[in-house]
Amino acid sequence: MNSLTLDPLTMVYHELRSPLGLVATAARSAADDCQDEAIRSRCEMIVRAAERMLRTANEVFELNRSAECLDRDWYVPAKIIADFVADLRGLEVDVRCETAAGGGAVAVFGVRGQFEALLHSLVTNAVDHGDPEAEVVVGLTEGEGELVVAVTNRAASLERHNGMGLGTYIAAGLAERLGARLTVMSGEGVYHVELALSTDKPL
């Protein structure tokens, strides 16, 4: 029997890919066969959530690889945020989106999948570590030559997780690959994370 030397990230991604794929396939099949509109809509949300998790896992896996060969193009962050928040709300996650005037149409040049993965990481971290009775707010504002995504939550009164800071580490790695500036602030029981994306195409 051949021995394989694999890093833990590769092994985790390999183990996640199959069950998430099965969840997406099963939910898609249920949606296709369902006559109830509400149940079919919920199944379709599960499909999108599972597929988004697969894409996020892939982007985290790609952190170990060179960013030079990735395809870059213009994408609109507001559209990705709106779809993600809508799916979470459909799955009864207490999150809402606030988009300032003008911010909804701003395009950013980069890798769409990396932004989606980072958004997924930031919002799910905020949900996991925040007060379960308080909503998570995803804000979007246009600044001087940049688009700022802000994720804000209220700290839980009791520590819900004794994590190792892995979520922050992953978010920092994804932000670096995006060429974005990631800022974490806290105070008066509120956590606020800002992600600044350049709206200019690099030379």
Buried (B, 14 or more C-beta within 10 A) or exposed (E): EEEEEEEEBEEBBEEBBEEBEEBBEBBBEBBEEBEEEEEBEBBBBBBBBBBBBBBBBBBBBBBEEEBEEBEBEEBBBBEBBBEBBBBBBBEEBBBEBEBEEEBBEBBBBBBBBBBBBBBBBBBBBBBBBBBEEBBBBBBBBBEEEBBBBBBBBBBBEEEEEEEEEEBBEBBBBBBEBBBBBBEEEEEEEBBBBBBBBBBEEEE
